[in-house]
């Protein structure tokens, strides 16, 4: 990375130097052109002020050419020996005929130089032309190549040293973070890099958190699967070795069946939770009647409620929400099933669906599941939606709970961008509201 940044820095410097020099030469040439024009105009004034144009009277400086034509553009006198030639087609002569004076630049191909001309129409109609030979822009650029080369070489060497130290300074905070991502404020990070550093640190913390959650989840899954499997294996071994009487065999078979059902339920919940983990957040949505879903769920759980000596009731009215129907069925089922399992003998579960208008004038549909069960103490309320977390582990196992129901509910709520509220008091019951 350091090498790449250094090379890019040097390349930028070289391109900048060459571009700057080229633009400077072009700007100089333009200024140079203006200066030559003024010189030629002054020289023409000197020639005109002499008042004579005989060949032995016109003063011609080095690289200067003086031409005198008649009003038709035919050369009367020329220091370049062009007497008698017709220059009426020359650009600078035409300008003098039309506007009284002219200026032009001609390129001399054989020596790659330029010829600058200034023309002035005299009072008698004749035209005076003075010219000067100079280097062209290409010649100037070509002649400057050695100087440009040494300048670029020097700048490349200087920029290499500068780039090394700048790159080292720039990369140092990142290297410090790489060595210890939690160093944070201890590493002298540039102000502009602080959001980037914070983002990297947050991502690192999220990765560690997810890794710990997965590790804990794996350990919990192993433990939860091991318990019913151990029970099944133990009872099966007693029957296999003939250590069970006929009455024991029936009881053992019942325990094996109970553990097998618990195992299958646990596996189903684990698979479903894994599906929710990888499911695209853009789940298929439709308009569904949440009251109808809750009513069907209550009807389906009537038998389970009776087995637990719990009364489950339904109230409310028809309300349409935009959601995934299958997930809503899971959500309502898990909330009601939990309310039944963690209830008291003779307790009740009240399920209601209603709508209210909030302080912002928005219509909110509320699914409310309230029980008179064992309740949840304050210290446990923040954790009950974690996977395999149980407030009362002995009750969970006796009722067949997997500890994953509320974790599934939490996933569904998050994927639908809806909110959930929990109110509970130990020994008095729990109320969970899902607000659409």
N, C-alpha and C positions, 0 to 999 in steps of 0.2 A: 504493500500500500504506500509506504514512504517513497519507494522508488518511482511508482506511477505518478504520485503527486509532484515529486521533484522534476521528472521529465516533462510533465504537462506545464509546470511553471516555467521551465527553461524555454519550452516551445512557444509559450505565450509571449515571453520577453523577446525572443528572436523575431517573431512575427511582428510584434509591436515596433521594435527598433527599425526593421526593414521598411515597414509601412510608413513610419514617421519620417525616415530619411527620404523615401520616394516622394511623399507629399511635400516635404520641405524643398526638395529639388524642383518640383513643379511650381511651388509658390515662388521660389527664387527666380525661376525662368520667366514667370509672368512679370515679376518686378524688373527683371533684367530687360525684357522686351519694352516695357514702358520707358526705362532709362535710355535705351538705344533710340527709341522714337524721339525723345526729347533732344538727344545728342544730334541726331540727323536734322531735326528741325532747326537747331541752333547753327549747325554747319551750313545748312541751306541759306540761313539768314546772313551768314558771313559772306558766302559766295555772292548773294544778291547785292549785298551792300558794297561790294567791290565795283559793281556797275559795268564790268567787262567780262566777256565770255570767249575771248580768243584763246586758242589752245595754249599759248604761251603765258597767259595771264591767270588761268584757273589753278588754284592751289589744291592739290590732291594729297590727302594724308594716307598713311598706310592702311590697307584693307578698305579704303574708301573708293567709291566709283562715282564719277560725276557725269551726268548725261544732260544734253540740252536738245530739245526737239522743237519743231515748229508747231503751230497751232493744230496741224493735221496729224501730229504724232510721228513725223519723219525726223530721224536723228540728224541734228546739225553738228553736234560735237559729242564725243564719248571717250572717256579715258580708257574704255575697254575696246576701242577701235571698232565701233559699230556704226560709223557714219554712213548715212544713206539708207539705213534699214528702217522699216516701218514698225514703230512700237505702239501704234494706235490701239492694238488689241490687248496690250498689257493692262492688268487690273489697276495698277497705281496710276497709269496715264489716263485711263478712262475716268477714274475718280477726280483727277485734277481738272479734266475737261468739264465734268458735270458739277463739281462742288468747289473747285478752286484749289483744292489740295487733296492728297491721298496718302495712304500707308498700306503696305503689303509685305508679306513674308513669302519668299520663294525657296523651295528646297533644291539644293544642288546635289544631284544624284552621285556624281563621280567621286566626291569627297565627303558626302554625307553631312554637309554643312548647310547653314541657312543664310539667305541673303535678304537683308532688311532694306526696304526702299521707302523714301519719303519724296513726294512730288508737290510742286507748287507752281501754279500758273502765274506767269509774269504779266506786267501791264501791257506789253506788246503782243500778248497772246501766246508767246512761246512758253514751253513747259520745262522747268528745271527739275531734274531727278538726282537725288543723292542716295547712294547705297552703301551698306557695310556688311562685310562677311563676318559671321560669328558661328560658334558651335551650335549644333542642334541639341534638343533635349536628350536624344539618345546618346549623342557624343558626351554630353555633360554627365549623364548617368554612367556611361561606360568609363569615362575618366575618373569617376568617383568610386568605382568598384573596389580598388585597393583600400581606400579609406573606409568604405562601408564594411569591407571584410574585417578589418582590424577592429572597428567599432563593435561589430556583431560578436567577434571573438572575445573581446574584452567584456561585453555585456553578458555573454553566455557564461564566462568564467565567474563573473561577479554574481550573476543570478544563481549559479549552481551552489555557491557558498551560502547565499542568502536563502535559497529554497531549502537547503539542508536544515538550517537552523529554524526557519519558519515551519517546515513540516514537522520537525521534531517537537517544536512548541505546540503545534496544533494537535498532534497525535498523542502527546503525553497524557492529557486528561482521559482520552478514550482508553489508553493502555492501562491507566490507573483503575478505570471502571472495569476493564476486562479482568484485571487481577483480583479485584474485590468489588463486585457489583453493588454491594451494600455500603461501600465507602461513602457514597452520596456527597454530603457537604464537605467531607474531609478532602476530597479531590477538587483541585482548583479548576473547575469547568468554566469555560467562557459563558457569558450571560446568554449568548445566542444558542448555546448548546444545552442550556438547562432544561427546556421542554423535552428535547430529545433524550437527555439523560434520565429525566423523570419517567418518560414513557418506557424506556428500556428497563428501568428498575421495576416499574409496575408490571410490565410483561414478565419479567423474571420472577417476581413474587407470585403472579398468577400461575405461572408454569409450576413453581414449587408447590403452590397450594393445590393445583389440580393433581400433581404427582402424588402428594400426600393423601388426597382424597381417594385417588384410585388405589393406592397401596392399602389404605384403610378399608376401602370397599372390598378389595380382593380378600383381605384377611377376614372381614365380616362374612363374606359369601362362603368362604371355606369353613368358618365356624358354624354358620347357620345350616349349611348342607351336611356337615359332619354329625350334628345332633340327631336328626331323624334317621340318617343312614346307620349310625351306631345303634339306635334303638331297633331298627329293622334287622340289622345283622345279629344283634344279641338275641332277640326273640326267635329268629330263624334258626340260630345255632342250638338253642335249647330244644326246639322241636326236632331238629335233625338228630340230636344225640339221644332222643327218647327220654329226656328229662322232664317232659311236660305231660301231665295227666290229660285226660280227655277234656275236662273242664278248663284246665290251663290252656290247652290248645286253642279252644274257642276264644279265650280272653287274649292270648298272644296274637291270634289272627286279627282280632279287633284292633290291638295296638299297632300291629304292622300296617293294617289298612289306614289307621289314623295317621301314622307317620308318613305313609306313602302319599296320602292326600296333601299333608302339610308340605312334603317335598315337592310335589307337582305344583302346588300353589306358589311356593317360593321360586321355583324355576320360571314359572309364567311371569311373575312380577319382575324378576331379574331381566328376563328377555325384553319385557315391555319397557323397563327403565332404560335398557341399552338402546332400544329403538328410538326412544325419545331423546337420548343423548346425541344421536347422530342424525336425527331428523332435521330436514331443512326448516328454517324458521318460517318460511312462506308456506304454511300448511294450507290445504284446501278449506276454504270457508264457505258457508252458506247461511241463509236465514233459518234458524231453528227455534222451535218453541221450547224454552227451558223449563216451563211448567210441565209440559207433556213429558219431557225426559225425566224430570224429578218424580212425577206421578208414577210412571212405569217402574222406576227404580224402587220406590217405596213399596209398590205392589209386589215386586220380585223379592224384596227382603222381608216381607211379612213373616214368612216361615222361620227365617233366621232369628227375627226378633222374638218370636214366640218361644223358640228353643232357649233363648237367653232371658226369658221372662221380662221382656221389654215391650212397651207399647210404642209403635211408630205411627205418626200422624202427618197428614199433608194438608196444607192450606195455601191460599194465594189465588192468583189469576194468571191467565194466559199472557205471556210476554215473549216477544221475538228478540233474539240476539243474533249477531253475526259471528258464527263460530264453527268449529269442526264438530260435527254431531257425535262421532265416535269418541272423541276426547271428552266432550261434555258428559257423555254417559259414564265414562271412566271416572271423571271428577266427582260427579254426584254419587256414584256407587261407593267410591273409596271414603268419602266424607260420611255417608250414612252408615256404611259397614263399620267404620271406626267408632261412630257414636253408639252403635249397638254393642260392639265388643267391650268397650271400656265404660259400660254403664253399670248401674246397680240393679239387683233383682227388684222388679216392680217399678223400674225407672221408665222414663219416656224420652222419645226423640221427636222433636217437632221440626218438620221441613216446610219451609215457606218460600214462595216466589212472589216478589212484589216490585213495584217501581216507585221511585221518588224523584223529585226535582231538587238538584243541589243548589248551592248559593250562587252558582254561575248560570243558573237557568237551564242546565243540561239534564236530560232525563237519564236516570240511572236505574238499571235493573239489578235487584239484589236477590241472590240465592242465599238463604239463611238455614243453617243446620245447627239446632240447639238441643243439647242433651242434659240430663240430670245425673250424669255419671260421676266418676271418681275425681274429675277435674285435673288440672295441671298446675303445679306450683310455679311461681315467677321464675325461678332459676332454670326451669326446664322449658319454658315457653318458646325461647328463641331457637331451641335445638330440635324440636319435635318434627320439623320438616327435613331433618337430615336422614340419610339412608341408614336403616337398621337401628335408629335411635328409639329407645323405648323408655317411657317413664316407669312403667311397672313390667319388668321382664317376665316375672312369673305369670302374671295375668295374660300377657301377650301369648305366651306359649300354650297356656291352658285353653285359650279361645281360638288358637290357630292363626294368630296374626303373624305377618312376615316382617313388619317394621318398615315396609317400603310403600305402603299406601299413600301416606302424606307426602313422601318424596315424589311420587308420581303426580300428585295434585300440584305440588310446587312447580314441576316442569310444565304442566299444562297451562297453569296460570301465567308463567313467564312467556310461553310461546304465543299466548293470546293477548299479551300486553294488557291484562286486566289486573285488578288489585284484590287483596285478600286481607281480612281483619280477623284477629283472634282475641277473644275475651274468655278467660277461664279463672276459676277459683277452686283450689284444692278442696275436694269433698262436696262441692256444690254443682259442678258441671262445667261444660265447655260450649261456647258458641263460636262458630266460624261463619263469616260472611264473605261471599264472593261477589264483587261489585263489577258489573259490566258497564 
